[in-house]
């Protein structure tokens, strides 16, 4: 069975060889080099795919500010610390990849089957890259599923992660937050994360040391306990929830 046929069966999608523009709005395309998500529209942007070896992600790895960038400080990368992080809203994996490059071991959890397929394909290709392949294989561990169910199951089978990281879908905005083609497509596929407060509750029960929630700078915090600290960047804010270690929170 071909790669495309296997993927179509896994995702319960029709397998087509000729795009029918009057039938479909999007196509998940297996090319000779990668998996792409394409929008069938006369004004559609280019395809969306996951690539950790070049482009903006590679630039961020080299010039993103290292452990001084807000994400790293929010996770707690001080000195030689290399915490285990569970990214339970992994999306296209960019923040998880940055954290892995900075020394963290990251569990990537993504519940949208199509986004998960794109992410899995990007990780597979990166794992064979001469420069970053070994790091990807050792530090990035992918899991497909709903974080509310997957995180407790992983925690029960392994040591609980030091940090649980949440980047729920931002509140809907008409302007700058959604101009990127990836963000528009993610919203179309995954919708709003209305259950983000429930995911926060699970994260607080499963994290070893802290939970970090990425938010727009001016957005309200998620419903639930107030954050214990914040790290604010020009357009983004990280809400920090520190966990009391004694006694450990049940999960």
C-alpha positions as CSV (number, residue, x, y, z in Angstrom):
1,X,0.0,0.0,0.0
2,X,1.3,3.5,-0.9
3,X,2.2,6.1,1.7
4,X,-0.8,8.2,0.6
5,X,-3.2,5.2,0.8
6,X,-2.0,4.3,4.3
7,X,-2.4,7.9,5.4
8,X,-5.8,8.2,3.9
9,X,-6.9,5.0,5.7
10,X,-5.4,6.2,9.0
11,X,-7.2,9.6,8.8
12,X,-10.4,8.3,7.2
13,X,-10.0,10.6,4.3
14,X,-10.8,9.9,0.6
15,X,-7.8,9.1,-1.6
16,X,-7.7,11.1,-4.8
17,X,-5.2,11.5,-7.6
18,X,-6.9,14.4,-9.4
19,X,-7.9,17.4,-7.2
20,X,-11.6,18.1,-7.5
21,X,-11.8,21.8,-6.7
22,X,-15.6,21.8,-6.6
23,X,-15.6,19.0,-4.0
24,X,-12.8,19.7,-1.6
25,X,-11.6,22.8,0.2
26,X,-8.3,21.4,1.3
27,X,-5.9,18.6,0.2
28,X,-3.3,16.7,2.3
29,X,-0.7,16.0,-0.4
30,X,2.1,13.4,-0.3
31,X,4.9,14.9,-2.4
32,X,8.2,13.1,-3.2
33,X,9.9,15.0,-0.3
34,X,7.2,15.9,2.3
35,X,3.6,16.0,3.4
36,X,1.8,19.3,2.6
37,X,-1.6,20.7,3.5
38,X,-3.0,22.8,0.6
39,X,-6.0,25.1,0.4
40,X,-8.0,25.0,-2.8
41,X,-8.8,28.6,-3.4
42,X,-7.9,31.1,-6.1
43,X,-6.3,33.3,-3.4
44,X,-4.9,30.5,-1.4
45,X,-1.4,30.9,0.2
46,X,1.3,28.3,-0.4
47,X,1.3,24.9,1.2
48,X,1.7,24.3,5.0
49,X,4.3,21.7,6.1
50,X,6.7,21.1,8.9
51,X,10.4,21.7,8.3
52,X,12.9,21.9,11.1
53,X,16.0,22.0,8.9
54,X,15.6,25.3,7.0
55,X,13.6,28.5,6.8
56,X,12.3,30.4,9.8
57,X,12.6,27.5,12.3
58,X,16.3,27.0,11.5
59,X,16.9,30.7,11.7
60,X,15.2,30.8,15.1
61,X,17.4,27.9,16.3
62,X,20.5,29.8,15.4
63,X,19.6,33.4,16.2
64,X,16.5,33.2,18.5
65,X,18.3,34.4,21.6
66,X,19.2,31.1,23.2
67,X,18.3,30.8,26.9
68,X,17.7,34.5,27.2
69,X,14.5,34.4,25.0
70,X,11.2,34.7,26.8
71,X,10.1,31.1,26.1
72,X,13.3,29.7,27.6
73,X,13.0,31.9,30.7
74,X,9.4,30.9,31.2
75,X,10.3,27.2,31.0
76,X,13.0,27.8,33.6
77,X,16.2,27.3,31.6
78,X,18.7,28.7,34.1
79,X,22.3,27.7,34.2
80,X,22.6,24.1,32.9
81,X,19.0,23.1,33.7
82,X,17.4,20.8,31.0
83,X,13.9,20.0,32.2
84,X,11.6,17.5,30.7
85,X,8.7,19.4,29.0
86,X,5.3,18.1,27.9
87,X,4.0,20.3,25.1
88,X,0.4,19.3,25.1
89,X,-0.7,21.6,22.3
90,X,2.2,20.9,20.0
91,X,0.7,22.2,16.8
92,X,3.5,22.5,14.2
93,X,6.1,21.8,16.8
94,X,8.1,25.1,16.6
95,X,8.3,25.9,20.3
96,X,9.0,22.3,21.2
97,X,11.8,22.2,18.7
98,X,13.4,25.4,20.1
99,X,13.3,23.9,23.6
100,X,14.9,20.6,22.4
101,X,17.7,22.7,20.8
102,X,18.2,24.3,24.2
103,X,18.6,20.9,25.9
104,X,15.1,19.9,27.0
105,X,13.5,16.6,26.4
106,X,10.1,17.3,25.0
107,X,6.9,15.2,24.7
108,X,4.9,16.6,21.8
109,X,1.1,15.9,22.1
110,X,-1.2,17.0,19.3
111,X,-4.9,16.1,19.0
112,X,-5.8,17.2,15.5
113,X,-5.1,14.2,13.3
114,X,-4.1,16.2,10.3
115,X,-1.8,18.5,12.2
116,X,-0.4,15.5,13.9
117,X,0.3,13.9,10.5
118,X,2.2,17.0,9.4
119,X,4.2,17.2,12.6
120,X,5.0,13.5,12.5
121,X,6.2,13.9,8.9
122,X,8.4,16.8,9.8
123,X,10.0,15.0,12.8
124,X,10.6,11.9,10.6
125,X,12.5,13.9,8.1
126,X,14.4,15.9,10.7
127,X,15.5,12.7,12.4
128,X,17.5,11.8,9.3
129,X,19.2,15.2,9.0
130,X,23.0,15.1,9.4
131,X,23.1,18.2,11.6
132,X,20.1,17.8,13.9
133,X,19.0,14.2,13.5
134,X,20.5,12.8,16.6
135,X,19.1,15.6,18.8
136,X,15.7,15.1,17.3
137,X,15.7,11.4,17.9
138,X,16.9,11.8,21.5
139,X,14.9,14.8,22.7
140,X,11.6,15.0,20.7
141,X,9.0,12.3,21.4
142,X,5.7,12.5,19.5
143,X,2.3,11.4,20.8
144,X,-1.0,11.8,18.9
145,X,-4.1,12.4,21.1
146,X,-6.0,14.7,23.3
147,X,-3.8,16.2,26.0
148,X,-6.5,15.8,28.6
149,X,-6.2,12.0,28.2
150,X,-2.7,11.5,26.9
151,X,-0.8,13.5,29.5
152,X,-2.2,11.6,32.5
153,X,-1.5,8.3,30.7
154,X,2.1,9.3,29.9
155,X,2.6,10.5,33.4
156,X,1.4,7.3,34.9
157,X,3.8,5.3,32.7
158,X,6.8,7.6,33.1
159,X,8.2,10.1,35.5
160,X,6.0,13.2,35.5
161,X,7.4,16.1,33.3
162,X,9.1,19.0,35.1
163,X,7.1,21.4,33.0
164,X,3.8,21.2,31.1
165,X,3.5,23.8,28.3
166,X,0.2,25.0,26.8
167,X,-0.2,27.1,23.8
168,X,-4.0,27.0,23.2
169,X,-5.5,28.6,20.1
170,X,-5.5,32.3,20.6
171,X,-8.9,34.1,20.9
172,X,-10.3,34.9,17.5
173,X,-9.0,38.2,16.0
174,X,-9.5,39.7,12.6
175,X,-6.1,41.3,12.3
176,X,-2.4,40.5,13.0
177,X,-2.8,37.4,15.1
178,X,-4.2,35.5,12.2
179,X,-2.4,36.8,9.1
180,X,-0.1,33.8,8.9
181,X,-1.2,31.0,6.6
182,X,-0.3,28.4,9.2
183,X,-2.5,30.0,11.9
184,X,-5.4,30.4,9.6
185,X,-5.2,26.7,8.6
186,X,-4.8,25.6,12.2
187,X,-7.9,27.4,13.2
188,X,-9.8,25.9,10.4
189,X,-8.6,22.4,11.3
190,X,-8.7,22.5,15.1
191,X,-11.1,25.3,15.9
192,X,-11.0,27.3,19.1
193,X,-9.6,25.6,22.2
194,X,-12.7,26.1,24.3
195,X,-11.5,23.3,26.6
196,X,-8.3,25.1,27.4
197,X,-9.3,25.6,31.1
198,X,-9.9,21.9,31.5
199,X,-6.5,21.2,29.9
200,X,-4.9,23.6,32.4
201,X,-6.5,21.7,35.3
202,X,-5.0,18.4,34.0
203,X,-1.6,20.1,33.5
204,X,-1.6,21.4,37.0
205,X,-2.3,17.9,38.3
206,X,0.5,16.3,36.2
207,X,3.4,18.8,36.2
208,X,6.3,18.3,38.4
209,X,7.4,21.9,38.9
210,X,5.5,24.4,36.8
211,X,2.9,24.9,34.1
212,X,3.5,27.5,31.4
213,X,0.6,29.0,29.3
214,X,1.4,31.1,26.2
215,X,-1.1,33.9,25.7
216,X,-1.5,37.1,23.6
217,X,0.1,39.9,25.6
218,X,-3.3,41.6,26.4
219,X,-5.5,38.5,26.6
220,X,-7.0,37.4,29.9
221,X,-5.6,34.4,31.7
222,X,-7.3,31.0,31.4
223,X,-10.1,30.3,33.8
224,X,-8.8,28.7,36.9
225,X,-6.3,29.6,39.5
226,X,-4.4,32.8,38.8
227,X,-0.8,32.5,37.6
228,X,1.9,32.9,40.1
229,X,4.2,34.9,37.7
230,X,4.2,36.3,34.2
231,X,6.9,36.9,31.5
232,X,5.8,39.5,29.0
233,X,7.2,39.9,25.5
234,X,6.2,42.5,22.9
235,X,3.3,40.5,21.5
236,X,3.1,37.4,23.8
237,X,2.8,36.7,27.4
238,X,3.8,33.5,29.4
239,X,1.7,32.8,32.4
240,X,3.5,30.7,35.0
241,X,1.9,28.4,37.5
242,X,4.4,27.0,40.0
243,X,3.6,23.6,41.6
244,X,4.1,22.8,45.2
245,X,6.2,19.6,45.4
246,X,5.2,18.5,48.9
247,X,2.8,16.8,48.8
248,X,2.8,15.9,45.0
249,X,-0.3,16.7,43.1
250,X,-2.4,13.6,42.2
251,X,-2.6,12.8,38.5
